[in-house]
C-alpha cells in the first residue's frame, strides 16, 4: 500500500508538471472560444480563466548561435585547452497575462554549466539576452548578467527568471520572444 501511494503521488506530480508545461507552450487561438474576452484581467482570487488559457502568448525560442557560451582563461580565447567553463541553454518557456492593454510576460530559462580543463569552483557570470519583437521591430531587449555558483569538477544546472517584461498587447500574432547568450562588448567572465 505504501508503494502504491508513493507511485500515485509521483505520477500525479509528473502529470501536473506535464500539464503546466503544455499550458505554457500552447499556441492556442485568441478567439477560439466564442464570447471569451482575451483582454480581460485575471480574477483577483488567482484562478486561471478560460480566456487566459486560450489567449495568444508569443512563441519563445533560443536565437540561433546563442545557445552556448564559453569562458576562457585570460589570453586563451578560442583555445579549447583554456576553457574555464562552458554554459548552454537547454530550454526556455514563458507565460503571459493581459491587463489594461498591456501584456505581462514571465520568462524562465534553464541550462547547465560544465567545467572545462581549467574549471574551478566559484561564482560565474553569464550574459543572457531576452528580447521581444513585434512585427519584426524590437519591442524589448535587455542584457542580464546572471550569476551562478558552480562546482569546479561537476556539471551544474541553472535557472534564470528575468524580471517581468511588459509590452503593449501586440495587434496581431507577429510577436516573438528570443533568448540566448550575448557575447557582445564587455564580455563577462568568472567572478568572485
C-alpha positions in Angstrom: 0.0 0.0 0.0 2.9 2.4 0.8 4.4 1.7 -2.6 1.1 2.4 -4.3 0.7 5.7 -2.5 4.3 6.8 -3.4 3.8 5.7 -7.0 0.5 7.5 -7.3 2.0 10.7 -5.7 4.9 10.7 -8.1 2.6 10.0 -11.1 0.4 12.9 -10.1 3.3 15.3 -9.8 4.6 14.3 -13.2 1.1 14.7 -14.7 0.7 18.2 -13.2 4.2 19.2 -14.4 3.4 18.0 -18.0 0.1 19.9 -17.9 1.8 23.1 -16.7 4.4 22.9 -19.5 1.8 22.2 -22.1 -0.1 25.2 -21.0 3.0 27.4 -21.2 3.8 26.3 -24.7 0.3 26.3 -26.0 -0.2 28.2 -29.3 -4.0 28.3 -28.8 -6.1 30.9 -30.6 -7.1 34.2 -29.1 -10.6 33.8 -30.4 -11.1 30.1 -30.3 -14.0 30.3 -27.9 -16.9 32.5 -28.6 -17.8 35.1 -26.1 -14.4 34.9 -24.2 -12.7 38.3 -23.7 -8.9 37.5 -24.1 -8.0 41.0 -22.8 -9.9 40.6 -19.5 -7.6 40.9 -16.5 -7.1 37.8 -14.3 -9.6 37.3 -11.5 -8.4 38.6 -8.1 -8.5 35.1 -6.5 -5.6 33.9 -8.7 -7.6 31.3 -10.6 -6.8 30.8 -14.2 -9.6 31.7 -16.6 -10.6 30.1 -19.8 -9.7 33.2 -21.7 -6.1 33.1 -20.2 -5.7 29.5 -21.4 -6.8 30.4 -24.9 -5.1 33.8 -25.2 -2.2 34.3 -27.5 1.3 34.3 -25.9 4.3 34.8 -28.2 6.4 31.8 -29.0 9.8 31.7 -27.4 12.9 30.4 -29.0 16.7 30.3 -28.5 18.2 32.5 -31.1 20.4 30.5 -33.5 24.1 30.6 -32.5 23.4 31.8 -28.9 22.7 28.6 -27.0 26.3 28.1 -25.8 28.8 30.3 -24.1 32.5 29.6 -23.3 34.7 31.4 -20.8 38.4 31.2 -21.4 41.5 32.0 -19.2 43.0 35.4 -19.9 44.6 35.4 -23.4 43.3 31.9 -24.2 40.3 32.9 -26.4 39.2 30.1 -28.8 41.8 27.7 -27.3 39.8 24.6 -26.1 42.6 23.8 -23.5 42.0 27.3 -21.9 38.2 26.9 -21.3 37.2 27.6 -17.7 33.6 26.7 -18.2 31.0 26.0 -20.9 27.4 27.1 -20.4 24.4 26.0 -22.5 20.8 26.9 -22.6 18.7 23.7 -22.7 15.1 25.1 -22.6 13.1 28.3 -22.3 9.4 28.9 -21.5 7.1 31.8 -21.0 3.7 32.7 -19.5 1.6 35.7 -20.4 -1.1 37.7 -18.7 -3.1 40.7 -20.1 -4.5 43.7 -18.4 -5.3 47.3 -19.4 -3.9 47.0 -22.9 -0.6 45.5 -21.6 0.9 42.0 -21.9 3.0 40.9 -18.9 5.4 38.1 -19.9 7.2 35.8 -17.4 10.2 34.1 -18.9 12.2 31.2 -17.5 15.5 29.9 -18.9 17.1 26.6 -17.9 20.6 25.4 -18.7 23.8 23.8 -17.5 27.4 24.7 -16.8 30.2 22.2 -17.5 33.7 22.9 -16.2 36.4 23.0 -18.8 40.1 21.9 -18.5 40.7 24.9 -16.3 37.5 24.6 -14.4 37.3 26.0 -10.8 34.7 26.2 -8.2 33.1 29.6 -7.6 30.7 32.2 -8.9 30.4 32.7 -12.7 28.6 35.4 -14.7 26.7 34.6 -17.9 25.5 37.3 -20.3 21.9 36.3 -21.2 19.8 38.5 -23.5 16.0 38.4 -23.6 14.3 40.2 -26.5 10.7 40.6 -27.7 9.9 41.6 -31.3 6.5 42.7 -32.6 6.1 42.8 -36.4 9.8 42.5 -36.9 10.6 45.5 -34.7 12.3 45.2 -31.3 9.7 46.0 -28.5 12.0 44.9 -25.6 15.7 43.9 -25.3 17.7 43.6 -22.1 21.1 42.0 -21.4 21.3 40.4 -17.9 24.4 39.2 -16.2 23.2 36.1 -14.5 25.4 34.7 -11.7 25.5 31.1 -10.8 27.7 29.1 -8.4 29.5 26.1 -9.9 31.4 23.1 -8.6 34.9 23.0 -10.2 34.6 19.4 -11.2 31.0 18.6 -11.9 28.3 19.9 -14.2 25.8 22.3 -12.6 22.3 23.4 -13.7 21.0 26.9 -13.6 17.6 28.5 -13.8 17.2 32.2 -14.8 14.0 34.1 -14.4 14.4 37.8 -15.5 12.1 40.5 -14.1 8.6 40.7 -15.6 8.5 42.0 -19.1 5.6 44.3 -20.0 4.8 45.4 -23.6 1.6 46.8 -25.2 -0.6 43.9 -26.4 0.5 43.1 -29.9 -2.1 43.9 -32.6 -1.6 40.5 -34.2 0.3 37.3 -33.8 3.6 38.8 -35.1 5.3 38.8 -31.7 8.2 36.6 -30.7 10.4 36.1 -27.7 14.1 35.3 -28.2 16.6 34.3 -25.5 20.3 33.5 -25.7 23.8 34.2 -24.6 25.1 37.6 -25.8 28.9 37.9 -26.0 28.9 41.5 -27.1 31.2 44.2 -25.9 32.2 43.9 -22.2 32.0 40.1 -22.3 31.8 39.0 -18.7 33.7 36.0 -17.3 34.3 34.4 -13.9 33.8 36.5 -10.9 34.5 36.1 -7.2 
